């Protein structure tokens, strides 16, 4: 059965079995429930989310129709219930479910303020939680990995691979707090944590450099990286031979929402191989 082991900010996903991957829920409870439904159809599956679990739209359906309907389908922000569901999954399916830390999630545990739909997304979400749920949220997020590697030789990050050298010791020593004064525009180049949470796009040269650093820091070594953080209106984008952007939930029309299903017994040679082997599937066929 597929299993997830987390150590020193790296999740290692072992087979045999299948791995389901989704990105950027941003408070969309329906899409999380759909991923759980798909997981339930796998006898030996594991689920990896690529971060940004929380912080969705604060506008009414009527306002959405005016402002955003041409871009994406409306959904209510149910970040609090997404957290409760995710926390329950961690408890009930230990070793089979996890998420990477995303830049929006980081705002709850020492990251800079993010303000897509609220002036302070983290503060707005925490106001919707019970008092005892806030420290639980912070404990859960503080324990999330920053990178995942898999037996299928595919690695995972929230944002695109940063062009910042790192090793296992550096990842293990990452502290999540202390970023409140860092401007958002500087986060992607501030340090390895900022790079993993905020980088937009990477060349093949940068991606291969990242994979080399990762191979020295964790096993198994990987041939490709899949990341979220971006809205791709077709559901995914092959950025270069080693890199794919995955768009499952936020900012998407339902027919284009895409998730990844990997056979952990298969070695994927590169990003193009993921496409040719039909690993990228519609969330709502």
C-alpha positions as CSV (number, residue, x, y, z in Angstrom):
1,X,0.0,0.0,0.0
2,X,1.2,3.5,-0.8
3,X,2.6,5.3,2.3
4,X,3.9,8.7,3.1
5,X,6.9,9.3,5.5
6,X,7.8,12.8,6.6
7,X,11.3,13.7,7.9
8,X,13.2,17.0,7.9
9,X,10.6,18.8,5.7
10,X,10.7,16.2,3.0
11,X,7.8,13.7,2.4
12,X,8.9,10.4,0.9
13,X,6.0,8.6,-0.9
14,X,6.6,4.8,-1.2
15,X,4.8,2.2,-3.2
16,X,3.4,-0.1,-4.3
17,X,0.2,1.7,-5.0
18,X,-1.1,4.9,-6.5
19,X,-0.6,8.5,-5.6
20,X,-3.3,11.2,-6.2
21,X,-2.1,14.8,-6.3
22,X,-4.1,18.0,-6.3
23,X,-3.1,21.7,-6.0
24,X,-4.4,24.9,-4.5
25,X,-7.8,24.2,-3.0
26,X,-8.0,27.7,-1.5
27,X,-11.0,26.9,0.7
28,X,-12.9,24.8,-1.9
29,X,-14.5,22.1,0.2
30,X,-16.2,20.4,-2.8
31,X,-13.0,19.8,-4.6
32,X,-11.3,18.4,-1.5
33,X,-14.3,16.0,-1.0
34,X,-13.9,15.0,-4.7
35,X,-10.3,14.1,-4.1
36,X,-11.3,12.0,-1.0
37,X,-13.9,10.3,-3.2
38,X,-11.2,9.4,-5.7
39,X,-8.9,8.2,-3.0
40,X,-11.7,5.9,-1.7
41,X,-11.7,4.3,-5.1
42,X,-8.1,3.3,-4.7
43,X,-7.4,0.1,-2.7
44,X,-3.8,1.2,-2.1
45,X,-3.7,4.9,-2.7
46,X,-2.2,8.0,-1.0
47,X,-3.2,11.6,-1.4
48,X,-0.8,14.6,-1.7
49,X,-2.0,18.2,-1.8
50,X,0.4,20.8,-3.1
51,X,-0.4,23.5,-0.6
52,X,-2.6,26.6,-0.4
53,X,-5.4,24.7,1.3
54,X,-7.0,27.9,2.5
55,X,-8.2,31.4,1.7
56,X,-11.0,31.6,-0.9
57,X,-13.4,34.2,-2.2
58,X,-15.2,36.6,0.1
59,X,-17.6,37.9,-2.5
60,X,-21.2,36.9,-3.0
61,X,-22.3,34.8,-6.0
62,X,-23.8,37.9,-7.6
63,X,-20.6,39.9,-7.2
64,X,-18.6,36.9,-8.6
65,X,-20.8,36.8,-11.7
66,X,-19.9,40.4,-12.4
67,X,-16.2,40.3,-11.4
68,X,-14.9,36.8,-12.0
69,X,-17.4,34.5,-13.9
70,X,-15.4,34.8,-17.1
71,X,-12.4,33.4,-15.3
72,X,-13.6,30.7,-13.0
73,X,-16.5,29.0,-11.3
74,X,-17.9,30.5,-8.1
75,X,-17.5,28.7,-4.8
76,X,-17.9,29.9,-1.2
77,X,-14.8,30.2,1.0
78,X,-15.1,27.2,3.3
79,X,-11.5,27.3,4.6
80,X,-12.5,26.4,8.2
81,X,-14.3,23.3,7.0
82,X,-11.4,22.4,4.7
83,X,-9.1,22.5,7.7
84,X,-11.4,20.4,9.8
85,X,-11.7,17.8,7.0
86,X,-7.9,17.8,6.3
87,X,-7.2,17.4,10.0
88,X,-9.6,14.5,10.2
89,X,-8.0,12.9,7.2
90,X,-4.5,13.2,8.8
91,X,-5.9,11.4,11.9
92,X,-8.0,8.7,10.2
93,X,-5.6,8.0,7.3
94,X,-2.2,8.4,9.0
95,X,0.6,7.8,6.5
96,X,-1.7,8.1,3.5
97,X,-2.6,11.8,3.3
98,X,-0.5,15.0,3.6
99,X,0.0,18.4,2.1
100,X,2.9,20.5,1.3
101,X,3.0,23.9,2.9
102,X,1.8,26.7,0.6
103,X,2.4,30.4,0.8
104,X,-1.1,31.1,2.0
105,X,-0.8,28.4,4.6
106,X,2.5,29.9,5.7
107,X,0.7,33.1,6.7
108,X,-0.7,31.3,9.7
109,X,2.7,30.2,11.1
110,X,5.0,33.1,10.6
111,X,4.7,34.0,6.9
112,X,3.9,37.4,5.5
113,X,0.4,38.6,5.3
114,X,-1.5,37.6,2.1
115,X,-4.5,39.6,1.0
116,X,-6.2,38.2,-2.1
117,X,-9.8,38.3,-0.9
118,X,-9.4,39.8,2.6
119,X,-6.9,42.4,4.0
120,X,-5.4,39.7,6.1
121,X,-6.4,36.2,4.8
122,X,-5.0,34.3,7.8
123,X,-6.7,36.6,10.4
124,X,-10.1,36.3,8.5
125,X,-9.9,32.5,8.5
126,X,-8.9,32.2,12.1
127,X,-11.9,34.3,13.1
128,X,-14.1,31.5,11.7
129,X,-12.4,28.9,13.9
130,X,-13.1,28.0,17.5
131,X,-10.4,29.2,20.0
132,X,-9.1,25.7,20.5
133,X,-8.8,25.1,16.7
134,X,-6.3,27.9,16.1
135,X,-3.4,26.2,17.9
136,X,-4.4,22.9,16.3
137,X,-4.2,24.6,12.9
138,X,-0.8,26.0,13.7
139,X,0.5,22.6,14.8
140,X,-0.8,20.9,11.7
141,X,0.7,23.5,9.4
142,X,4.0,23.7,11.2
143,X,4.5,19.9,10.6
144,X,3.9,20.0,6.9
145,X,6.7,19.1,4.5
146,X,8.1,21.6,1.9
147,X,9.0,19.0,-0.8
148,X,7.9,15.5,-1.6
149,X,9.7,12.8,-3.5
150,X,8.1,9.5,-4.8
151,X,9.0,6.0,-5.9
152,X,7.7,7.0,-9.4
153,X,10.7,9.4,-9.6
154,X,8.5,12.5,-9.6
155,X,9.1,15.3,-7.0
156,X,6.6,17.9,-5.8
157,X,6.8,21.5,-4.7
158,X,4.2,24.2,-4.0
159,X,5.7,26.9,-6.2
160,X,8.2,26.4,-9.1
161,X,11.6,25.1,-8.2
162,X,13.8,28.0,-6.9
163,X,17.3,28.7,-8.1
164,X,18.6,28.5,-4.6
165,X,21.2,25.9,-3.5
166,X,20.1,23.7,-0.6
167,X,21.0,20.4,1.2
168,X,19.3,18.2,3.7
169,X,20.7,20.1,6.7
170,X,19.4,23.4,5.4
171,X,15.9,22.0,4.8
172,X,15.8,20.3,8.2
173,X,16.7,23.6,9.9
174,X,14.1,25.8,8.2
175,X,12.2,28.0,10.6
176,X,8.7,29.1,9.5
177,X,8.5,32.3,11.5
178,X,10.2,35.7,11.1
179,X,8.9,36.6,7.7
180,X,6.3,39.2,8.7
181,X,8.5,42.1,7.5
182,X,9.6,40.5,4.2
183,X,7.9,42.1,1.1
184,X,6.0,39.6,-1.0
185,X,7.9,40.6,-4.1
186,X,11.1,39.6,-2.4
187,X,10.0,36.3,-0.9
188,X,10.9,34.1,-3.9
189,X,14.6,35.1,-3.6
190,X,14.8,35.6,0.1
191,X,15.8,32.1,1.1
192,X,15.0,28.5,0.3
193,X,11.7,28.6,2.1
194,X,10.6,31.8,0.3
195,X,11.7,30.2,-3.0
196,X,9.8,27.0,-2.5
197,X,6.6,29.0,-1.6
198,X,6.7,31.9,-4.0
199,X,8.8,31.2,-7.2
200,X,6.9,31.6,-10.5
201,X,8.3,29.6,-13.3
202,X,11.6,27.8,-13.9
203,X,13.8,27.0,-16.8
204,X,15.0,23.5,-17.6
205,X,18.5,24.4,-16.4
206,X,17.1,25.7,-13.0
207,X,14.8,22.6,-12.7
208,X,17.7,20.2,-13.3
209,X,19.8,22.1,-10.7
210,X,17.0,21.8,-8.2
211,X,16.6,18.1,-8.9
212,X,20.4,17.6,-8.4
213,X,20.2,19.3,-5.0
214,X,17.2,17.2,-4.1
215,X,18.9,14.0,-5.1
216,X,21.8,14.8,-2.7
217,X,19.2,15.6,0.1
218,X,16.7,12.8,-0.3
219,X,16.1,9.5,-2.0
220,X,14.8,8.4,-4.4
221,X,16.2,10.7,-7.0
222,X,13.7,12.3,-9.3
223,X,13.4,13.0,-13.0
224,X,10.6,15.7,-12.9
225,X,8.9,18.2,-10.7
226,X,5.2,18.9,-10.4
227,X,4.1,22.1,-8.7
228,X,1.0,24.3,-8.1
229,X,0.8,28.0,-7.2
230,X,-0.3,29.1,-10.6
231,X,-3.7,29.2,-12.4
232,X,-3.5,27.3,-15.7
233,X,-6.8,27.6,-17.5
234,X,-6.2,24.3,-19.3
235,X,-5.5,22.4,-16.1
236,X,-1.8,21.8,-16.5
237,X,1.2,23.2,-18.4
238,X,4.5,21.5,-19.4
239,X,6.9,24.3,-18.5
240,X,9.9,22.4,-19.6
241,X,11.0,18.8,-20.1
242,X,11.3,18.4,-16.4
243,X,8.5,20.6,-15.0
244,X,4.7,20.6,-14.9
245,X,2.4,23.1,-13.4
246,X,-0.8,21.5,-12.0
247,X,-4.1,23.4,-11.6
248,X,-6.7,21.5,-9.7
249,X,-9.0,23.9,-8.0
250,X,-8.6,27.6,-7.5
251,X,-9.4,30.0,-10.4
252,X,-10.6,27.2,-12.6
253,X,-13.6,26.2,-14.6
254,X,-14.8,22.8,-13.6
255,X,-14.2,21.1,-17.0
256,X,-10.5,22.1,-16.8
257,X,-9.7,21.1,-13.2
258,X,-7.0,18.5,-13.3
259,X,-5.4,16.1,-10.8
260,X,-2.5,13.7,-11.1
261,X,-2.7,10.0,-10.7
262,X,0.7,8.2,-10.5
263,X,1.4,4.5,-10.5
264,X,4.2,4.3,-7.8
265,X,5.4,1.2,-9.5
266,X,6.2,3.1,-12.7
267,X,9.3,5.3,-13.3
268,X,8.3,8.4,-15.1
269,X,11.2,9.7,-17.2
270,X,10.3,13.3,-17.5
271,X,7.4,15.7,-17.6
272,X,6.4,14.7,-21.1
273,X,6.2,11.1,-20.0
274,X,3.6,12.1,-17.4
275,X,1.4,13.4,-20.2
276,X,2.0,10.6,-22.6
277,X,1.1,8.0,-19.9
278,X,-2.1,9.8,-19.2
279,X,-1.3,10.6,-15.6
280,X,-3.1,13.9,-15.7
281,X,-6.8,13.5,-15.4
282,X,-10.0,15.6,-15.2
283,X,-11.3,16.2,-11.7
284,X,-14.8,16.1,-13.0
285,X,-14.9,13.9,-16.1
